[in-house]
Amino acid sequence: MTSKYWSPVVSRLSPYTPGEQPKQKVIKLNTNESPYGPSPKALQAMRDACGDALRLYPSFTADRVRRVVSVNLGVAMDQVFVGNGSDEVLAHAFNAFFQQSRPLLFPDISYSFYPTYCGLYGIAFQSVPVTEDFRIEPDDYLPGGPHGPAGGIILPTPNAPTGRALSLAEIERIVAGNPQCAVVIDEAYVDFGAESAVPLTSKYDNLLVVQTLSKSRALAGLRVGFAVGSPELIEGLNRVKDSFNSYPVDSLAEIGAAAAIEDVEHFEKTRLAVMKTRDELDASLRKLGFEAPRSLTNFIFARHPGHDAVKLAAGLRERGILVRHFRLPRIDQYLRISIGTDDECALLVDALSELIA
Ligand SMILES: *Cc1c(COP(=O)(O)O)cnc(C)c1O
């Protein structure tokens, strides 16, 4: 569809397609939400905050969240930016840092929102093939590598949807090797076992690390994400935010997010439970003949050499189980399966055993 009223760029956009949110009751292993609820303390704090104070605008820099993040991660408050989900933080980062004369680099198999932002902001990009086993090769991102000096770099680590992570040393090699541009590390899944690049942010002015409360803190519905980086990158994000929407984080979200980050006990308990279930599901899938890169996330990216992924996904759907399939080159035989509860994963394994029998 198109319309004569649209700006030309709108006709050319290829918008991101989110995973389905079904109306009927299903086992939902398709959008990497947490199977466990958010921190009860965060829920109570938000209930308590439903009152007359909502007539006031919130803090325009989400100070309560920035303070808690700065304490939690050991960084200064002026190194923290908070947004309406990390997707918004990423969008502002693309706008603020990547509109350069040289192209942005990111992996060919990666978060499918990145090319969408490039379309929105008119950013030239070059996708860099990951290896056959889905590894990101740091040398490919260095100015002396195949693509020359980049105008910007964005990498999710662990990568989505492959689940593979870079080591901290590999991240540092990319950041240190590219002082000419901003490097954004998307750590949406870092709490499930990978190394975070946050400690490098005090050493490198060009590094921005983005995290979210949607996955490991079970607050996808609240829409809170944040970035940690040098004060000059944070100021760039603030300039873009204040040219778009000064109050992206509402008062309830600010209170809930801060309380969720402070509830370390609930966070540890739930993320460790997800990791345990993941490793057990990984073993069960291998027994059924599936192949998957070792995941450091809350999902497993798996294929079966003897069974078509589209048919498997359809068979699971008939049995009331949703998983994600991407109709994209190189990965169209894979299923991305979010980690559910132990019971949900057991039902998944039963269904898959039936389908491949
Ligand atoms: C889920 C996800 C996000 C977005 O998270 P929100 O904070 O919910 O917007 C960002 N990057 C990657 C790689 C993700 O998988």
The ligand as an SDF file (V2000), in Angstrom:
LIG
                    3D

 15 15  0  0  0  0  0  0  0  0999 V2000
   14.6120   -7.6690   22.3570 C   0  0  0  0  0  0  0  0  0  0  0  0
   15.7560   -6.9390   21.7260 C   0  0  0  0  0  0  0  0  0  0  0  0
   15.8670   -5.5550   21.8100 C   0  0  0  0  0  0  0  0  0  0  0  0
   14.7280   -4.6680   22.2060 C   0  0  0  0  0  0  0  0  0  0  0  0
   14.3200   -4.6730   23.4470 O   0  0  0  0  0  0  0  0  0  0  0  0
   13.2810   -3.6070   23.9940 P   0  0  0  0  0  0  0  0  0  0  0  0
   14.0270   -3.0180   25.1320 O   0  0  0  0  0  0  0  0  0  0  0  0
   12.1130   -4.4210   24.3980 O   0  0  0  0  0  0  0  0  0  0  0  0
   12.9650   -2.5880   22.9630 O   0  0  0  0  0  0  0  0  0  0  0  0
   16.9970   -4.9520   21.3120 C   0  0  0  0  0  0  0  0  0  0  0  0
   17.9690   -5.6580   20.7120 N   0  0  0  0  0  0  0  0  0  0  0  0
   17.8870   -6.9760   20.5810 C   0  0  0  0  0  0  0  0  0  0  0  0
   18.9840   -7.7020   19.9070 C   0  0  0  0  0  0  0  0  0  0  0  0
   16.7700   -7.6580   21.0710 C   0  0  0  0  0  0  0  0  0  0  0  0
   16.6470   -8.9640   20.8710 O   0  0  0  0  0  0  0  0  0  0  0  0
  1  2  1  0
  2  3  1  0
  2 14  2  0
  3  4  1  0
  3 10  2  0
  4  5  1  0
  5  6  1  0
  6  7  2  0
  6  8  1  0
  6  9  1  0
 10 11  1  0
 11 12  2  0
 12 13  1  0
 12 14  1  0
 14 15  1  0
M  END
$$$$
